[in-house]
């Protein structure tokens, strides 16, 4: 994908928030995956994207920072008081000249670099857009019902109407059964799975991080609902493919190791 630029060149930075503490898998950025740490593998995937001028890791942990420096990556140390990755991102972006910043999840070592470009491109092309994210087709009925899989519905422009852990949209069926409705939504191709990769315009990110949490955000445990609550548009780019594999548990880590072992 050839780099896209407006009349005046925009500085695009991909930032990977990384923290050592994790409830289910402590120290996971430093987990070994066939001779490389997970954070190094994520960094390499981000570097393979076409649009970002820089990739850096934002962390509050010197162990992670040292690991990044060892493989030649760029790192910025941030406060340990941040409640979310977005807060860490907002601090880190102040140390850059970024016009557009892409938030890359630090636990997806099989990230498709094309997703970074797909999220950033609309902000380059449409100066009025504050932020963008991605969605994938949701084809498994079990994922439609799973609260760990976030669903998204959009308007005619492709802007997010709502994100939820519940099965949305609800496709009405004669029986009115929830499971039947979920199957119908999947079968009709209406269900989309949200991919937690965001691109922000600099001012939008700083505004978003400064906003108070919203009731729906707190109810669903989804930070992006704060943006919708406060009237910020989120363009959702529909992409295809299997998506990445997020590493949240030791079982996820073993799965990634097995998948990468089968690659040439």
C-alpha positions in Angstrom: 0.0 0.0 0.0 1.5 3.3 -1.1 1.7 6.0 1.6 -1.2 8.5 1.5 -0.5 12.1 2.3 -2.5 15.2 2.1 -1.4 18.5 0.5 0.8 19.0 3.6 2.5 15.9 4.9 1.0 14.5 8.0 3.1 13.0 10.7 1.7 9.5 11.6 3.0 7.7 14.6 2.0 4.2 15.8 2.2 3.8 19.6 2.1 0.5 21.4 1.0 1.0 25.1 2.6 -1.8 27.2 2.4 -2.5 30.9 4.0 -5.3 32.9 1.0 -5.9 35.3 -1.7 -8.1 33.8 -4.4 -9.8 35.9 -4.4 -13.0 33.9 -0.9 -13.0 32.4 1.6 -10.9 34.3 4.6 -9.7 32.3 3.1 -10.7 29.0 4.9 -8.1 26.9 8.1 -9.9 27.8 6.7 -13.4 27.1 9.0 -15.4 24.9 7.6 -16.4 21.5 10.2 -18.5 19.6 13.2 -16.4 20.7 11.6 -12.9 20.6 9.5 -11.1 23.2 5.9 -10.4 22.4 6.5 -6.7 22.4 9.2 -7.1 19.8 6.9 -9.1 17.6 4.2 -6.5 17.9 6.7 -3.8 17.1 7.9 -5.6 14.0 4.4 -6.0 12.8 3.7 -2.2 13.3 7.0 -1.4 11.5 5.8 -3.3 8.5 2.8 -0.9 8.0 3.2 1.7 5.2 1.7 4.8 6.7 3.4 5.4 10.1 6.6 7.4 10.1 7.5 6.1 13.6 6.7 3.3 15.9 7.2 3.6 19.6 6.4 1.7 22.8 4.8 3.6 25.7 5.4 1.9 29.0 5.7 2.7 32.7 8.0 -0.3 33.3 11.8 -0.1 33.0 12.0 -3.9 32.2 9.9 -3.4 29.1 11.7 -0.2 28.2 15.1 -2.1 28.4 13.8 -4.9 26.3 12.6 -2.5 23.6 16.0 -0.7 23.6 17.8 -4.1 23.3 16.0 -4.9 20.0 16.6 -1.3 18.7 13.1 0.0 19.2 12.0 3.4 20.3 10.4 3.7 23.8 8.9 6.5 25.9 8.5 6.1 29.7 5.1 7.2 31.0 3.4 7.6 34.3 2.4 4.5 36.3 -0.9 6.2 37.3 -2.7 5.8 34.1 -6.0 3.8 34.3 -6.2 3.0 30.6 -4.0 2.5 27.6 -5.6 5.6 26.1 -4.4 7.7 28.9 -0.9 6.3 28.4 -1.2 7.0 24.7 -2.3 10.6 25.3 0.8 11.2 27.5 3.1 9.6 25.0 1.8 11.5 22.0 2.8 14.8 23.7 6.4 13.7 23.2 6.0 13.4 19.4 5.1 15.7 16.5 2.2 13.3 15.5 -0.7 14.7 13.6 -2.3 11.2 13.6 -1.6 8.5 16.1 -2.5 4.8 15.8 -3.1 2.9 19.0 -1.6 -0.6 18.5 -2.5 -3.3 21.0 0.6 -4.7 22.6 -0.8 -8.2 23.0 -1.3 -9.0 19.3 1.9 -10.5 18.0 0.2 -11.7 14.8 -1.3 -8.3 14.0 -1.8 -7.6 10.2 0.1 -4.4 9.4 -2.5 -3.6 6.7 -4.9 -2.9 9.5 -2.8 -0.1 10.8 -2.9 1.5 7.3 -6.6 0.9 7.0 -7.4 2.7 10.2 -5.1 5.7 9.5 -6.0 6.2 5.8 -9.5 7.8 6.4 -8.0 10.4 8.7 -5.4 11.3 6.0 -8.1 11.5 3.4 -10.9 13.2 5.4 -9.6 16.0 7.7 -13.0 16.3 9.5 -12.8 12.7 10.9 -11.6 12.6 14.5 -11.0 8.9 14.8 -11.3 5.5 13.1 -11.3 1.9 14.0 -11.8 -1.5 12.3 -14.4 -4.3 12.1 -14.4 -7.9 10.8 -17.2 -10.1 9.6 -18.6 -12.1 12.5 -19.3 -15.6 11.2 -19.4 -17.7 14.3 -22.6 -18.0 16.2 -20.7 -18.6 19.4 -18.8 -15.3 19.0 -22.1 -13.5 18.5 -23.3 -14.6 21.9 -19.9 -14.2 23.7 -19.6 -11.1 25.9 -15.8 -11.1 25.3 -16.4 -10.4 21.6 -17.4 -6.8 21.0 -19.9 -6.2 18.3 -20.4 -2.9 16.4 -23.2 -1.5 14.2 -22.7 1.5 11.9 -24.7 4.1 9.9 -24.8 4.6 6.2 -21.5 6.5 6.2 -19.8 3.8 8.2 -19.7 5.7 11.4 -20.3 3.7 14.6 -23.8 3.8 16.1 -23.0 1.5 19.0 -20.6 -1.0 20.4 -21.8 -3.8 22.7 -20.8 -7.0 24.3 -24.4 -8.2 23.6 -25.4 -9.7 20.3 -26.2 -6.7 18.1 -28.0 -6.3 15.8 -31.0 -8.2 17.0 -32.6 -9.9 13.9 -36.3 -10.5 14.7 -37.4 -14.0 14.1 -40.8 -15.7 14.4 -39.9 -17.4 17.7 -38.3 -14.4 19.2 -35.6 -16.5 20.8 -32.3 -14.6 21.5 -30.1 -17.4 20.2 -32.3 -17.7 17.1 -32.0 -14.0 16.5 -28.3 -14.1 16.9 -28.0 -16.9 14.3 -30.2 -14.9 11.9 -28.0 -11.8 12.2 -24.9 -13.9 11.5 -26.5 -15.7 8.6 -27.6 -12.4 7.0 -24.1 -11.0 7.3 -25.3 -8.2 9.6 -22.9 -9.0 12.5 -19.5 -7.3 12.7 -16.8 -7.8 15.2 -14.9 -4.8 16.5 -11.1 -4.9 16.2 -9.5 -2.9 19.0 -7.1 -0.8 16.9 -7.7 2.9 16.7 -6.4 5.9 14.8 -6.9 9.3 16.2 -6.3 12.9 15.1 -4.0 14.3 17.7 -6.5 16.9 19.1 -9.2 14.2 19.2 -7.1 11.8 21.2 -6.2 14.5 23.8 -9.9 15.6 24.0 -11.0 12.0 24.4 -8.5 11.2 27.2 -9.7 14.3 29.1 -13.4 13.5 28.9 -15.1 11.9 32.0 -16.3 8.3 31.7 -19.9 7.8 30.5 -22.6 5.6 32.0 -22.7 3.3 29.0 -18.9 3.0 29.0 -19.0 1.9 32.6 -21.9 -0.5 32.1 -20.4 -2.2 29.1 -16.7 -1.8 30.1 -16.0 -0.3 26.6 -14.0 2.9 26.6 -15.0 3.8 23.0 -18.6 4.5 24.2 -17.2 7.6 25.9 -16.5 9.0 22.5 -20.0 8.3 21.2 -21.6 9.7 24.4 -19.8 13.0 23.9 -20.6 13.3 20.2 -17.3 12.2 18.7 -17.6 10.3 15.3 -15.8 7.0 15.0 -15.4 5.8 11.4 -15.5 2.0 11.3 -13.5 0.5 8.4 -14.8 -2.9 7.3 -11.9 -5.3 6.6 -11.8 -9.0 5.9 -9.6 -11.8 7.1 -9.3 -13.8 10.3 -8.0 -10.9 12.4 -5.3 -11.1 15.0 -5.0 -13.3 18.1 -5.0 -11.3 21.3 -3.0 -12.8 24.1 -4.9 -12.5 27.4 -4.1 -15.9 29.0 -1.4 -18.5 29.1 -3.6 -20.6 26.8 -3.7 -17.7 24.3 0.1 -17.5 24.4 0.5 -21.2 23.7 -1.9 -20.9 20.8 0.1 -18.1 19.2 3.3 -20.1 19.7 1.7 -23.0 17.9 0.4 -20.9 15.1 3.8 -19.1 14.5 5.6 -22.4 14.6 3.6 -23.6 11.6 4.6 -20.5 9.6 7.6 -20.6 7.2 
